[in-house]
Amino acid sequence: MNAIITVVGSDKVGIIAKVSAFLAERNINIEDISQTILSGNFVMMMMVDFSSSASALETIKKELAGLGESMNVSINLMHEKVFSAMHRI
């Protein structure tokens, strides 16, 4: 099962490292990643694979939101199918 994670907030050292470490600890693989800085704002999108993780999507979603709060960024997670349906033209 794939999901999409978005991270948005003021740029600071360690955002990618902390999110990546969080995912690795839960056996969630990063399939694809894109990040950029727009006018000082950090923007990252990741496609991740949950197939080897024992964690539920909703649990990870809540934990990621908490991690984002601790870093003063917004972290959102949604199932790939939901993301695709939302962005269909």
Buried (B, 14 or more C-beta within 10 A) or exposed (E): EBBBBBBBBEBEEEBBEBBBEBBEEBEBBBEEBEEEEEEEEBBBBBBBBBEEBEBEBEEBBEBBBEBBEEBEBEBBBBBBEEBEEEEEE
